[in-house]
């Protein structure tokens, strides 16, 4: 996990948790569900704990919702967001259920999960908007906002992911390596933490990080 110094002290306990068991479980799930596709070794690392040197807001971006409507992320100002690149055919796909539980648990306190389907990693999100929405709703009861597919890899990532990967704080920035990488955004639109795919939605470190940003 990579955190901003704004609330790193609140996460000291969670930061001591080992990601080893979660890594082994998640990689096994991915291998089973994705066949020949495998999680890159970089994906399974918990990440650097070096203090960030800069922060860039993401809420000035406009994105396309799963229904085709343009949405300004500025409409989420004042809320805590967890931005996740999702996929329907990945070993980590069951995390959709955990993300829905997080969304339900904290939404009344000003929190939202934002799901951005992506087909860049193992071709594990091949469906149309309608197919993706139907799958997420029917299999996991997803009610958190879903958006149109984004491009993350290559020379022309979607603008939001250009910001997340290249214009965020030292230690948080860097290439997304696999599905279900999670970026935690504070109420001012600053990315304050990054969690790799092996960190599950119910992990104590992620839950603690969210709660540290929410009003008491």
C-alpha positions in Angstrom: 0.0 0.0 0.0 1.2 3.5 -0.8 -0.2 6.3 1.3 -0.2 10.0 1.6 1.4 11.5 4.8 -1.9 13.2 5.4 -3.2 10.1 7.1 -0.3 7.7 7.1 -0.2 7.7 10.9 -3.7 6.4 11.0 -2.7 3.4 8.8 0.4 2.3 10.8 -1.2 -0.8 12.1 -2.7 -1.8 8.7 0.6 -1.2 7.0 2.2 -3.9 9.1 -0.2 -6.6 7.7 1.5 -9.1 5.5 0.2 -9.4 1.9 1.8 -12.9 1.4 -1.3 -15.0 2.0 -3.5 -12.7 0.0 -1.0 -12.8 -2.8 -1.0 -16.6 -3.0 -4.8 -16.8 -2.8 -5.4 -14.2 -5.5 -2.8 -15.6 -7.9 -4.4 -19.0 -7.6 -7.8 -17.6 -8.3 -6.6 -15.7 -11.3 -4.8 -18.8 -12.8 -7.9 -20.8 -12.4 -10.3 -18.3 -14.0 -8.0 -16.9 -16.7 -6.3 -20.0 -18.0 -3.0 -19.1 -19.5 -3.2 -15.5 -18.3 -1.2 -14.9 -15.1 -0.8 -12.0 -12.8 2.5 -10.2 -13.4 4.9 -10.4 -10.5 4.7 -6.6 -10.1 1.0 -6.9 -9.5 1.3 -9.0 -6.4 3.5 -6.6 -4.5 2.0 -4.4 -1.8 3.8 -1.4 -3.1 6.2 1.2 -1.9 5.7 3.0 1.4 7.9 6.0 0.5 6.2 9.3 1.3 4.6 10.9 -1.8 6.1 14.1 -3.1 3.1 15.5 -5.0 -0.6 15.0 -5.4 -2.8 15.7 -8.5 -6.6 16.0 -8.4 -8.5 13.7 -10.7 -12.0 15.3 -10.4 -11.5 17.7 -13.3 -11.9 14.7 -15.7 -15.0 14.0 -17.7 -15.8 10.3 -18.1 -18.4 8.2 -19.9 -20.9 6.3 -17.8 -21.9 2.7 -18.6 -25.1 4.1 -20.1 -23.2 6.4 -22.5 -23.8 9.6 -20.6 -20.9 12.0 -19.9 -20.2 12.4 -16.2 -17.9 15.0 -14.6 -15.9 13.6 -11.8 -16.2 17.0 -10.2 -19.7 15.9 -9.2 -17.9 13.6 -6.6 -16.1 16.5 -4.9 -16.7 16.1 -1.2 -16.8 12.3 -1.5 -14.2 9.7 -0.9 -13.8 7.6 -4.0 -12.2 4.2 -4.7 -11.4 4.0 -8.4 -11.0 0.4 -9.7 -10.3 -1.0 -13.1 -12.6 -4.0 -13.3 -12.9 -7.1 -15.5 -15.7 -9.8 -15.8 -13.5 -12.8 -16.7 -10.6 -12.4 -14.2 -9.6 -14.5 -11.2 -10.2 -11.3 -9.2 -13.7 -10.8 -10.6 -15.3 -12.0 -7.3 -13.9 -8.8 -5.8 -16.9 -7.1 -7.4 -19.0 -8.5 -4.6 -16.6 -7.1 -2.0 -16.5 -3.7 -3.7 -20.3 -3.6 -3.6 -20.3 -4.4 0.1 -17.8 -1.6 0.7 -20.0 0.8 -1.3 -23.1 -0.1 0.7 -21.3 0.0 4.0 -19.9 3.5 3.6 -22.0 5.3 1.0 -24.1 7.1 3.5 -21.0 8.6 5.0 -19.9 10.0 1.6 -18.0 7.2 -0.1 -18.4 5.7 -3.6 -16.7 2.9 -5.5 -16.2 3.8 -9.2 -15.7 0.9 -11.6 -13.9 1.3 -14.9 -14.0 -1.8 -17.0 -10.8 -2.5 -19.0 -9.9 -5.2 -21.5 -6.2 -4.5 -21.5 -5.1 -7.2 -19.1 -5.5 -10.7 -20.6 -8.5 -9.6 -22.7 -10.7 -10.3 -19.6 -13.4 -7.7 -20.3 -14.5 -8.3 -23.9 -18.1 -7.5 -23.5 -20.2 -4.5 -24.6 -21.5 -1.9 -22.1 -24.8 -3.7 -21.9 -23.1 -7.1 -21.3 -20.8 -5.7 -18.6 -23.6 -4.0 -16.8 -25.9 -7.0 -16.9 -23.1 -9.3 -15.6 -22.2 -7.0 -12.8 -25.8 -6.5 -11.7 -26.9 -10.1 -12.0 -23.9 -11.8 -10.6 -22.8 -9.4 -7.8 -25.7 -7.0 -7.3 -23.5 -4.1 -8.3 -25.1 -0.7 -7.7 -22.0 1.4 -7.5 -21.3 3.6 -10.6 -19.9 1.8 -13.6 -18.3 3.5 -16.6 -17.4 2.9 -20.2 -14.3 0.8 -20.9 -11.0 2.6 -20.4 -7.6 2.2 -22.0 -4.7 1.9 -19.5 -1.8 0.4 -21.3 0.1 1.5 -24.4 1.0 5.0 -25.5 -2.5 6.6 -25.3 -4.2 5.7 -22.0 -7.6 7.2 -21.2 -7.0 10.7 -19.6 -8.1 9.6 -16.2 -5.6 6.8 -16.2 -2.9 9.1 -17.6 -3.4 11.1 -14.4 -3.5 8.1 -12.1 -0.4 6.5 -13.5 1.8 9.5 -14.3 0.6 12.6 -12.5 0.1 11.4 -9.0 2.4 11.4 -6.0 5.8 9.6 -5.9 5.2 6.1 -4.7 1.5 6.1 -5.9 2.2 6.7 -9.6 3.4 4.0 -11.9 1.9 1.7 -14.5 -1.2 -0.3 -13.6 -0.2 -4.0 -14.0 -3.4 -5.9 -13.7 -7.2 -5.8 -13.2 -8.6 -4.5 -9.8 -5.9 -2.0 -9.0 -7.5 0.4 -6.5 -6.8 4.1 -6.2 -8.2 5.9 -3.1 -9.2 9.5 -3.6 -9.9 12.0 -0.9 -12.7 14.6 -0.8 -10.6 17.1 -2.7 -9.9 14.8 -5.5 -6.3 13.9 -4.5 -5.1 10.3 -4.8 -3.8 9.4 -1.4 -3.3 5.6 -1.6 -3.0 2.8 -4.1 -3.8 -0.8 -3.4 -2.7 -3.6 -5.8 -5.1 -6.3 -7.0 -4.2 -8.8 -4.3 -5.5 -6.4 -1.6 -9.1 -7.5 -1.2 -12.0 -5.1 -0.6 -12.5 -6.4 2.9 -8.8 -6.2 3.9 -8.2 -4.3 7.1 -5.6 -2.0 5.5 -8.1 -0.8 2.8 -11.0 -0.5 5.2 -8.9 1.5 7.6 -7.7 3.8 4.9 -11.3 4.5 3.8 -12.5 5.2 7.3 -9.6 7.5 7.9 -10.9 9.8 5.2 -14.6 9.7 6.1 -16.3 12.1 8.6 -16.7 10.6 12.0 
